[in-house]
Amino acid sequence: MTLSDVDIREYLKKGIIRIEPFDEKQVGPASVDLTLGDEWYTFKKQYVGKPVDLSKTPFQEAFEMRKADKIELRQGELCLGKTVERITLPPNIIGKLEGRSRYARMGLIIHITAAVVQPGSDNHQVLEIVNLAPFPVTLRAGMRISQILFEELKTPTSRPYARFGEIAKKQ
């Protein structure tokens, strides 16, 4: 069952779902908007324009992080952006990240394929952002660029992500 705004508010009030920091204005009819932080991850120059064997190159090695209030993405360029909000879910709730239509209509993809926020997560979300527009776009820290929906699982997971997800422990 997907949670409505009424359910989301109740779960937040009871501490079943935690979003920190949280602003009531971010709650929509069945989702919560998430904002971009000031950490941006872009490909290291040595990887641009060269073949990369994905079976031998972990993504952590290919990216470098920089802090900035904004970043410009050229046509076809990808960056990783981290949300300001830290999402904490119990073992029986899953989150699904979605882009916001206002940005999709301008050619921006907010997550390529990693839309699932695993049950038992306790971390910031990393968004895979791609510019498909025929022009460069500027992204700014604080933009409400993504949204998260919540669904209840029939039974809680036996492998909460905060305990078993290797990457999740570092976000």
C-alpha positions as CSV (number, residue, x, y, z in Angstrom):
1,M,0.0,0.0,0.0
2,T,1.4,3.4,-1.0
3,L,1.2,6.0,1.8
4,S,-0.9,9.1,1.4
5,D,0.0,12.5,2.8
6,V,-2.2,11.7,5.8
7,D,-0.3,8.4,6.4
8,I,3.1,10.1,5.8
9,R,2.4,12.8,8.4
10,E,1.2,10.2,10.9
11,Y,4.3,8.0,10.4
12,L,6.6,11.0,10.7
13,K,4.8,12.2,13.9
14,K,5.1,8.7,15.4
15,G,8.8,8.4,14.3
16,I,8.1,5.3,12.2
17,I,9.6,7.2,9.2
18,R,12.2,9.9,9.9
19,I,13.3,12.7,7.6
20,E,15.9,15.1,8.9
21,P,15.7,17.9,8.4
22,F,12.0,18.0,7.7
23,D,9.7,20.8,6.4
24,E,6.0,20.3,6.4
25,K,5.8,22.2,3.1
26,Q,7.6,19.4,1.3
27,V,4.7,16.9,1.8
28,G,2.6,16.4,-1.3
29,P,-0.5,14.3,-1.9
30,A,1.5,11.0,-1.7
31,S,5.2,12.0,-1.5
32,V,7.8,14.2,0.2
33,D,10.0,16.5,-1.9
34,L,13.7,16.2,-1.3
35,T,16.3,18.9,-1.8
36,L,19.8,18.9,-3.3
37,G,22.7,19.5,-1.0
38,D,26.0,21.1,-1.9
39,E,28.0,17.9,-2.5
40,W,28.4,17.1,-6.2
41,Y,30.2,14.1,-7.6
42,T,31.5,14.3,-11.2
43,F,33.7,12.0,-13.2
44,K,37.4,12.5,-12.8
45,K,39.1,13.9,-15.9
46,Q,41.1,10.7,-16.6
47,Y,37.8,8.8,-17.2
48,V,36.2,11.3,-19.6
49,G,36.3,10.1,-23.3
50,K,38.1,6.9,-22.6
51,P,36.8,3.3,-22.4
52,V,36.1,2.0,-18.9
53,D,35.8,-1.6,-18.0
54,L,32.9,-1.5,-15.5
55,S,33.7,-4.9,-14.1
56,K,37.1,-3.5,-12.9
57,T,36.3,0.1,-12.1
58,P,34.1,0.8,-9.0
59,F,32.1,4.0,-9.3
60,Q,33.8,5.4,-6.1
61,E,37.1,5.4,-8.0
62,A,35.7,7.2,-11.1
63,F,34.2,10.2,-9.3
64,E,35.5,13.1,-7.4
65,M,33.5,15.2,-4.9
66,R,33.3,19.0,-4.7
67,K,31.3,21.3,-2.5
68,A,29.6,24.2,-4.3
69,D,26.3,26.1,-4.2
70,K,25.7,25.2,-7.9
71,I,26.9,23.1,-10.7
72,E,26.4,23.3,-14.5
73,L,25.6,20.2,-16.5
74,R,26.3,20.2,-20.2
75,Q,24.2,18.3,-22.7
76,G,24.4,14.6,-21.9
77,E,26.5,15.1,-18.8
78,L,25.9,13.2,-15.5
79,C,26.6,14.1,-11.9
80,L,25.7,12.6,-8.6
81,G,23.9,14.9,-6.1
82,K,23.2,14.1,-2.5
83,T,20.0,15.0,-0.7
84,V,20.0,17.3,2.3
85,E,17.5,15.0,3.9
86,R,18.5,11.9,5.7
87,I,15.8,9.2,5.3
88,T,15.3,6.6,8.0
89,L,12.9,3.7,7.3
90,P,11.8,0.7,9.4
91,P,12.2,-2.8,8.0
92,N,8.6,-2.8,6.7
93,I,8.7,0.4,4.6
94,I,10.3,0.9,1.2
95,G,10.8,4.3,-0.5
96,K,10.8,5.1,-4.2
97,L,12.6,8.1,-5.6
98,E,11.0,10.0,-8.5
99,G,12.0,13.1,-10.3
100,R,9.7,16.1,-10.3
101,S,7.8,16.8,-13.5
102,R,8.8,20.4,-13.7
103,Y,12.4,19.3,-14.2
104,A,11.6,16.3,-16.4
105,R,9.9,18.6,-18.8
106,M,13.1,20.5,-19.2
107,G,15.1,17.4,-20.0
108,L,16.5,16.5,-16.6
109,I,16.6,12.9,-15.4
110,I,16.9,12.8,-11.6
111,H,17.7,9.1,-11.2
112,I,18.8,6.8,-13.9
113,T,17.8,3.5,-12.3
114,A,18.5,3.6,-8.6
115,A,15.0,4.6,-7.4
116,V,14.6,2.2,-4.5
117,V,15.2,3.3,-1.0
118,Q,15.6,0.0,0.7
119,P,13.6,-0.9,3.9
120,G,15.7,-0.3,6.9
121,S,17.7,2.5,5.2
122,D,19.2,5.3,7.3
123,N,21.1,7.6,5.0
124,H,21.1,10.5,2.5
125,Q,19.9,9.7,-1.0
126,V,22.3,9.9,-3.9
127,L,20.7,11.0,-7.2
128,E,22.1,10.1,-10.6
129,I,21.3,13.3,-12.5
130,V,21.6,13.5,-16.3
131,N,20.9,16.5,-18.6
132,L,19.1,15.4,-21.7
133,A,18.1,19.0,-22.7
134,P,19.7,20.6,-25.8
135,F,21.3,23.3,-23.5
136,P,23.4,23.4,-20.4
137,V,21.4,23.5,-17.1
138,T,22.4,24.9,-13.7
139,L,21.5,23.0,-10.5
140,R,21.6,24.7,-7.2
141,A,21.8,23.5,-3.6
142,G,18.4,23.7,-2.0
143,M,16.4,22.9,-5.2
144,R,13.5,20.6,-4.4
145,I,14.4,18.3,-7.3
146,S,13.2,14.9,-6.3
147,Q,10.4,13.2,-4.3
148,I,10.1,10.1,-2.3
149,L,7.0,7.8,-2.1
150,F,6.6,5.3,0.6
151,E,5.0,1.8,0.5
152,E,4.4,-0.7,3.3
153,L,5.8,-4.2,2.8
154,K,3.6,-7.2,3.6
155,T,6.3,-8.5,5.9
156,P,9.4,-6.7,7.2
157,T,12.7,-7.5,5.5
158,S,15.1,-9.8,7.3
159,R,18.0,-7.7,5.9
160,P,17.6,-4.0,6.9
161,Y,19.7,-1.9,4.5
162,A,21.4,0.2,7.2
163,R,22.9,-3.0,8.6
164,F,23.6,-5.0,5.5
165,G,24.1,-2.5,2.7
166,E,27.8,-1.8,2.3
167,I,27.4,1.5,0.5
168,A,24.5,2.6,2.6
169,K,26.7,2.7,5.7
170,K,28.7,5.6,4.2
171,Q,26.0,7.8,2.8
